[in-house]
Amino acid sequence: MNEHERETYPDAFETKLEIQAELKQLIKECIISNTDVRIETNDREFKYEPKGQALEVGLIQFLLDNEDDIQNNFIHRNINAPKIA
């Protein structure tokens, strides 16, 4: 595609991706259940930050930026499915 043809196609950044609520919830649960990330409080800014492996931290940070109540999901996960060494 050359420069002149771009104007005839919709901009990819302007389109919105919508997924079903059930699928969105499933993806969120899969990310939270299959990560070793822990949520810690930043003492300087008093906000929650994910700590752990970079890729997993990125996924959790995405959820923190876009979803409500991720901290309670982590609490629920730690109570109902404790990690076994």
TIRO-2110 file (N, C-alpha, C; in Angstrom, 1 decimal):
// TIRO-2110
0.9, -1.2, 0.0, N, 1, A
0.0, 0.0, 0.0, CA, 1, A
0.9, 1.2, 0.0, C, 1, A
0.6, 2.2, -0.9, N, 2, A
1.5, 3.4, -0.9, CA, 2, A
0.8, 4.5, -0.1, C, 2, A
1.4, 5.7, 0.0, N, 3, A
0.9, 6.8, 0.8, CA, 3, A
-0.5, 7.2, 0.3, C, 3, A
-0.7, 7.2, -1.0, N, 4, A
-2.0, 7.8, -1.5, CA, 4, A
-3.2, 6.8, -1.2, C, 4, A
-2.9, 5.5, -1.1, N, 5, A
-3.9, 4.5, -0.8, CA, 5, A
-4.4, 4.5, 0.6, C, 5, A
-3.5, 5.0, 1.6, N, 6, A
-3.9, 5.0, 3.0, CA, 6, A
-5.1, 5.8, 3.3, C, 6, A
-5.4, 6.8, 2.6, N, 7, A
-6.5, 7.7, 2.8, CA, 7, A
-7.8, 7.0, 2.6, C, 7, A
-7.8, 5.9, 1.8, N, 8, A
-9.1, 5.2, 1.4, CA, 8, A
-9.4, 4.1, 2.4, C, 8, A
-8.4, 3.7, 3.3, N, 9, A
-8.6, 2.7, 4.3, CA, 9, A
-8.8, 3.3, 5.7, C, 9, A
-9.7, 2.7, 6.5, N, 10, A
-9.8, 3.2, 7.8, CA, 10, A
-8.6, 3.1, 8.7, C, 10, A
-8.4, 4.0, 9.5, N, 11, A
-7.2, 4.0, 10.4, CA, 11, A
-7.4, 2.9, 11.4, C, 11, A
-6.4, 2.1, 11.6, N, 12, A
-6.4, 1.0, 12.5, CA, 12, A
-6.5, 1.5, 13.9, C, 12, A
-6.0, 2.6, 14.2, N, 13, A
-6.0, 3.1, 15.6, CA, 13, A
-7.3, 3.8, 16.0, C, 13, A
-8.2, 4.0, 15.0, N, 14, A
-9.5, 4.6, 15.2, CA, 14, A
-10.5, 3.5, 15.5, C, 14, A
-10.3, 2.3, 15.1, N, 15, A
-11.3, 1.3, 15.3, CA, 15, A
-11.2, 0.8, 16.8, C, 15, A
-12.4, 0.4, 17.3, N, 16, A
-12.5, -0.1, 18.7, CA, 16, A
-12.7, -1.6, 18.6, C, 16, A
-12.0, -2.3, 19.5, N, 17, A
-12.1, -3.8, 19.6, CA, 17, A
-13.1, -4.0, 20.7, C, 17, A
-14.2, -4.7, 20.4, N, 18, A
-15.1, -5.1, 21.5, CA, 18, A
-15.2, -6.6, 21.6, C, 18, A
-15.2, -7.1, 22.8, N, 19, A
-15.3, -8.5, 23.0, CA, 19, A
-16.5, -8.8, 23.9, C, 19, A
-17.0, -10.0, 23.9, N, 20, A
-18.1, -10.3, 24.7, CA, 20, A
-17.7, -10.2, 26.2, C, 20, A
-18.6, -9.9, 27.1, N, 21, A
-18.3, -9.8, 28.5, CA, 21, A
-17.8, -11.1, 29.1, C, 21, A
-18.4, -12.2, 28.6, N, 22, A
-18.0, -13.5, 29.2, CA, 22, A
-16.5, -13.8, 28.8, C, 22, A
-16.2, -13.5, 27.5, N, 23, A
-14.8, -13.8, 27.0, CA, 23, A
-13.8, -12.9, 27.7, C, 23, A
-14.2, -11.6, 27.9, N, 24, A
-13.4, -10.7, 28.7, CA, 24, A
-13.1, -11.2, 30.1, C, 24, A
-14.1, -11.6, 30.8, N, 25, A
-14.0, -12.1, 32.1, CA, 25, A
-13.1, -13.4, 32.1, C, 25, A
-13.2, -14.3, 31.2, N, 26, A
-12.4, -15.5, 31.1, CA, 26, A
-10.9, -15.1, 30.9, C, 26, A
-10.7, -14.2, 30.0, N, 27, A
-9.3, -13.7, 29.8, CA, 27, A
-8.7, -13.1, 31.0, C, 27, A
-9.5, -12.3, 31.7, N, 28, A
-9.0, -11.7, 33.0, CA, 28, A
-8.7, -12.8, 34.0, C, 28, A
-9.6, -13.8, 34.2, N, 29, A
-9.3, -14.8, 35.1, CA, 29, A
-8.1, -15.7, 34.8, C, 29, A
-7.9, -15.9, 33.5, N, 30, A
-6.7, -16.7, 33.0, CA, 30, A
-5.4, -16.0, 33.3, C, 30, A
-5.4, -14.7, 33.1, N, 31, A
-4.2, -13.9, 33.4, CA, 31, A
-3.9, -13.9, 34.9, C, 31, A
-4.9, -13.6, 35.7, N, 32, A
-4.7, -13.6, 37.1, CA, 32, A
-4.4, -14.9, 37.7, C, 32, A
-5.0, -16.0, 37.2, N, 33, A
-4.8, -17.3, 37.8, CA, 33, A
-3.4, -17.9, 37.4, C, 33, A
-2.8, -17.5, 36.3, N, 34, A
-1.6, -18.1, 35.7, CA, 34, A
-0.4, -17.2, 35.8, C, 34, A
-0.3, -16.4, 36.8, N, 35, A
0.8, -15.5, 37.0, CA, 35, A
1.4, -15.6, 38.4, C, 35, A
2.7, -15.3, 38.5, N, 36, A
3.3, -15.3, 39.8, CA, 36, A
3.5, -13.8, 40.3, C, 36, A
2.9, -12.9, 39.6, N, 37, A
3.0, -11.5, 40.0, CA, 37, A
2.3, -11.3, 41.3, C, 37, A
2.9, -10.4, 42.1, N, 38, A
2.4, -10.0, 43.3, CA, 38, A
2.1, -8.5, 43.2, C, 38, A
1.1, -8.0, 43.9, N, 39, A
0.7, -6.6, 43.9, CA, 39, A
1.3, -6.0, 45.2, C, 39, A
2.1, -5.0, 45.1, N, 40, A
2.7, -4.3, 46.2, CA, 40, A
2.4, -2.8, 46.2, C, 40, A
2.4, -2.2, 47.4, N, 41, A
2.1, -0.8, 47.5, CA, 41, A
3.4, 0.0, 47.3, C, 41, A
3.4, 1.0, 46.4, N, 42, A
4.5, 1.9, 46.2, CA, 42, A
4.5, 2.9, 47.4, C, 42, A
5.5, 2.9, 48.2, N, 43, A
5.5, 3.7, 49.4, CA, 43, A
5.6, 5.2, 49.1, C, 43, A
6.2, 5.6, 47.9, N, 44, A
6.3, 7.0, 47.6, CA, 44, A
5.0, 7.6, 47.1, C, 44, A
4.3, 6.8, 46.2, N, 45, A
3.0, 7.3, 45.6, CA, 45, A
1.8, 6.7, 46.1, C, 45, A
1.9, 5.7, 47.0, N, 46, A
0.8, 5.1, 47.7, CA, 46, A
-0.2, 4.5, 46.6, C, 46, A
0.3, 3.8, 45.6, N, 47, A
-0.5, 3.2, 44.6, CA, 47, A
0.0, 1.7, 44.4, C, 47, A
-0.9, 0.9, 43.9, N, 48, A
-0.5, -0.5, 43.7, CA, 48, A
0.4, -0.7, 42.5, C, 48, A
1.4, -1.5, 42.6, N, 49, A
2.3, -1.8, 41.5, CA, 49, A
2.5, -3.3, 41.4, C, 49, A
2.4, -3.9, 40.2, N, 50, A
2.7, -5.3, 40.1, CA, 50, A
4.2, -5.5, 40.1, C, 50, A
4.7, -6.6, 40.7, N, 51, A
6.1, -7.0, 40.8, CA, 51, A
6.3, -8.4, 40.3, C, 51, A
7.3, -8.7, 39.6, N, 52, A
7.6, -10.0, 39.1, CA, 52, A
8.2, -10.0, 37.7, C, 52, A
8.0, -11.1, 36.9, N, 53, A
8.5, -11.2, 35.6, CA, 53, A
7.9, -10.1, 34.7, C, 53, A
8.7, -9.6, 33.8, N, 54, A
8.3, -8.4, 33.0, CA, 54, A
7.1, -8.7, 32.1, C, 54, A
7.0, -9.8, 31.5, N, 55, A
5.8, -10.1, 30.6, CA, 55, A
4.5, -10.1, 31.5, C, 55, A
4.6, -10.9, 32.6, N, 56, A
3.5, -11.0, 33.5, CA, 56, A
3.1, -9.6, 34.1, C, 56, A
4.1, -8.9, 34.5, N, 57, A
3.9, -7.5, 35.0, CA, 57, A
3.1, -6.7, 34.0, C, 57, A
3.5, -6.8, 32.7, N, 58, A
2.8, -6.0, 31.7, CA, 58, A
1.4, -6.4, 31.5, C, 58, A
1.1, -7.7, 31.6, N, 59, A
-0.3, -8.1, 31.5, CA, 59, A
-1.1, -7.6, 32.7, C, 59, A
-0.6, -7.7, 33.9, N, 60, A
-1.3, -7.3, 35.1, CA, 60, A
-1.4, -5.7, 35.1, C, 60, A
-0.4, -5.0, 34.6, N, 61, A
-0.5, -3.6, 34.5, CA, 61, A
-1.6, -3.2, 33.6, C, 61, A
-1.7, -3.9, 32.5, N, 62, A
-2.8, -3.7, 31.5, CA, 62, A
-4.2, -3.8, 32.2, C, 62, A
-4.3, -4.9, 33.0, N, 63, A
-5.6, -5.1, 33.7, CA, 63, A
-5.8, -3.9, 34.8, C, 63, A
-4.7, -3.6, 35.5, N, 64, A
-4.9, -2.5, 36.4, CA, 64, A
-5.3, -1.2, 35.8, C, 64, A
-4.8, -0.9, 34.6, N, 65, A
-5.1, 0.3, 33.9, CA, 65, A
-6.5, 0.3, 33.3, C, 65, A
-7.0, -0.9, 33.0, N, 66, A
-8.3, -1.0, 32.2, CA, 66, A
-9.4, -1.6, 33.0, C, 66, A
-9.2, -2.2, 34.1, N, 67, A
-10.3, -2.9, 34.8, CA, 67, A
-10.4, -2.4, 36.2, C, 67, A
-11.6, -2.7, 36.8, N, 68, A
-11.8, -2.3, 38.2, CA, 68, A
-11.5, -3.5, 39.1, C, 68, A
-11.1, -3.2, 40.3, N, 69, A
-11.0, -4.2, 41.3, CA, 69, A
-10.1, -5.4, 41.1, C, 69, A
-9.0, -5.1, 40.4, N, 70, A
-8.0, -6.2, 40.2, CA, 70, A
-7.4, -6.6, 41.6, C, 70, A
-7.2, -5.7, 42.5, N, 71, A
-6.6, -6.0, 43.8, CA, 71, A
-7.4, -7.1, 44.5, C, 71, A
-8.7, -6.9, 44.5, N, 72, A
-9.6, -7.9, 45.1, CA, 72, A
-9.6, -9.2, 44.4, C, 72, A
-9.4, -9.2, 43.1, N, 73, A
-9.2, -10.5, 42.4, CA, 73, A
-8.0, -11.2, 42.9, C, 73, A
-6.9, -10.5, 43.1, N, 74, A
-5.7, -11.1, 43.6, CA, 74, A
-5.9, -11.6, 45.0, C, 74, A
-6.6, -10.9, 45.9, N, 75, A
-6.8, -11.4, 47.2, CA, 75, A
-7.7, -12.7, 47.2, C, 75, A
-8.7, -12.7, 46.4, N, 76, A
-9.5, -13.9, 46.2, CA, 76, A
-8.7, -15.0, 45.7, C, 76, A
-7.8, -14.8, 44.7, N, 77, A
-6.9, -15.9, 44.2, CA, 77, A
-6.0, -16.4, 45.3, C, 77, A
-5.4, -15.5, 46.1, N, 78, A
-4.5, -16.0, 47.1, CA, 78, A
-5.2, -16.8, 48.3, C, 78, A
-6.4, -16.4, 48.6, N, 79, A
-7.2, -17.1, 49.6, CA, 79, A
-7.7, -18.5, 49.1, C, 79, A
-8.3, -18.5, 47.9, N, 80, A
-8.9, -19.7, 47.4, CA, 80, A
-8.0, -20.7, 46.6, C, 80, A
-6.8, -20.2, 46.2, N, 81, A
-5.9, -21.0, 45.4, CA, 81, A
-4.5, -20.7, 45.8, C, 81, A
-4.1, -21.0, 47.1, N, 82, A
-2.7, -20.7, 47.5, CA, 82, A
-1.7, -21.4, 46.7, C, 82, A
-0.6, -20.8, 46.5, N, 83, A
0.5, -21.3, 45.7, CA, 83, A
1.2, -22.5, 46.5, C, 83, A
1.4, -23.6, 45.8, N, 84, A
2.1, -24.7, 46.5, CA, 84, A
3.4, -24.9, 45.9, C, 84, A
4.4, -24.8, 46.8, N, 85, A
5.8, -24.9, 46.3, CA, 85, A
6.2, -26.4, 46.0, C, 85, A
END
